[in-house]
């Protein structure tokens, strides 16, 4: 059975991302770094518990050759 570190690695989400921030993303339906890249940075950082982790998320996207979307809005 995969442990939490394995799940985090497979999702592409940064391992350093705190659990409350992970829960906020999951609540918005975002479970992978690829899904995260389809939304605007402004909308993601506006989620509760995410603002303090914006740089960690942005760095993870950059490391995978991705970035935030310029036009897709997050539906709340």
QUIJOJO-V281408 format. One record per residue. N is the residue number from 1. PHI is phi as a letter, one per 20 degrees, with the letter a starting at -180 (999 if undefined). PSI is psi in whole degrees, 0 to 359 (* if undefined). NEAR is the number of other ideal C-beta (glycine too) atoms within 8 Angstrom. Layout:
n;phi;psi;near
N;PHI;PSI;NEAR
N;PHI;PSI;NEAR
This chain:
n;phi;psi;near
1;999;130;2
2;f;142;5
3;e;177;6
4;f;322;5
5;f;321;7
6;f;316;8
7;f;317;9
8;f;318;11
9;f;318;8
10;f;329;7
11;f;337;9
12;n;349;9
13;f;145;13
14;f;135;9
15;f;329;7
16;f;355;5
17;f;124;12
18;f;153;8
19;g;318;5
20;g;323;7
21;f;320;12
22;f;318;10
23;f;321;9
24;f;318;12
25;f;316;14
26;f;320;9
27;f;328;6
28;e;2;9
29;n;15;6
30;d;115;10
31;d;349;8
32;c;161;9
33;f;324;12
34;f;316;8
35;f;319;10
36;g;322;14
37;f;350;11
38;e;1;7
39;d;159;14
40;f;144;12
41;g;319;9
42;g;318;6
43;f;320;10
44;f;315;16
45;f;344;9
46;e;349;8
47;f;144;11
48;g;132;4
49;m;7;11
50;d;325;14
51;g;317;7
52;f;348;6
53;d;10;11
54;g;318;11
55;f;323;6
56;f;316;10
57;f;313;13
58;f;318;10
59;f;320;9
60;f;319;13
61;f;314;13
62;f;317;9
63;f;333;6
64;e;9;8
65;m;26;4
66;d;173;8
67;b;172;6
68;f;155;11
69;f;156;9
70;e;345;4
71;c;344;5
72;e;122;7
73;e;145;7
74;f;129;11
75;e;126;3
76;d;*;3
